[in-house]
Amino acid sequence: MPRRSRSPAVASDPVQRNRDLIFALLADPVRRRVLEMLADGQPHTATSSARHVGRRLDAVLKHLIALRDAGLVTTRPDPADSRRQLYTLASHLPVRKNEAGQTEIEFGCCLVRL
């Protein structure tokens, strides 16, 4: 039988290339709560994130690092205390309010309403 060759779909957007990773990350309720908190546009420390989601700091750090490694969250040093990092939602993820007042984050491969 002749062999069919398929050229793989290559997306220019890193989020599209990693949609399985995006879905896996969004499957975790703690990560969704962290993303919801970051959708306000303000930078947050890991400590404030842990308080917001009601989890231990080390657990929230694990989630923040996974989100950062996937390109959904960015970090920068805290100007008030260089030992800490500030976490923000990646700038390529549009956040908006819908007609019902819900916050929506567009991940390219899916839209999440929080």
N, C-alpha and C positions, 0 to 999 in steps of 0.2 A: 504494500500500500504506500502511496506517496505520503510523504511527511508534510504536514502543514506547518508552516512557520508563522508564528504570530510575533509581531514586534510588540514589545511591552509598551504600555501607555506610560509616557514620561510626562509628569506634571512639572511645571516650573515652580509651583508653590510647594514648599516643604510640608505643609499641613496636608495637602492632597496626597503626597507620596506616602505619608504615614497614617492614612486614615484608620487602619486597623489599630495602630497605637493610640490614636485619638479616641476611638470607641472604647478601648480597654481602659484608658485613663478616666473617661467620663463614666464608666460603669461603677466607679467607687464613690459612694456618697460623701465621704470626707473631702475628696478632691473637688467634687461639685460645689460643696459649701465654701471651699477655699476660693474657687473661681468666682463664685457669687460675691464673696467679700471683695475680691480684687476688681470686680466689674464696676465698682464705684469710682475707679480712676485714680484713687489715692494709693501711694506706696504704703506697704505694711511690713512690719517686722515679723519674723517667725513667732516671736512671743505673742504679739497681738493676734496673729492668725490662730495660734493654739487656743487662746482665750475665746476667740470668736467661734471656733468649731467644737470647743469642749473636749479637746484631746491633749495628750502630753506633748511637750515641745519636741521630743525626739521623733515621735510619730508624725507630727505635722512637717517637720523638716524633711523626712523621707518623702512625703507627698510633694512638697514644694520642689525638691530636687528632681523628682520624676517629671513634674510639670515643666520645670526649667529645661531639662534635658530634651524634652519633646518640643521645645520652642514655644510653649504656651505662656510662659512666665519669664520675665527678665529680672535681673538683679543688678543692684549698684550699691556701693558702700553708703552707709548712713552718714551724712555730713556731721551730725551731732555726736556720733560715736562710731569711729571707723572700725570697731570690732564687730559691728552688726551689719547685716545686709538688709536692704529694702527690696521688697518683692512687688512687682507690678505686672498687670496683664500685658502680654506682648502687644505692641502697637499695630500689628497686622490683623488683629482680631477685632472686628467692629462690634461695638456694644451700643445698643439702642433700646429705647422703651417702645413697646407696641401699643396699639390702641387701648388695650385692657390695662396698661400700666405695668406690664411685666417686663423685666429686663431680659433682653435676648443677646446672646453671643453667637456670632457667625464663625464657625470653624472651617468653612470651605466645603467640607463633606457633610456637615449637618448644622442645624440651627438648634441651640439649646435655650429654652425658656426657663428662667429661674423665678 
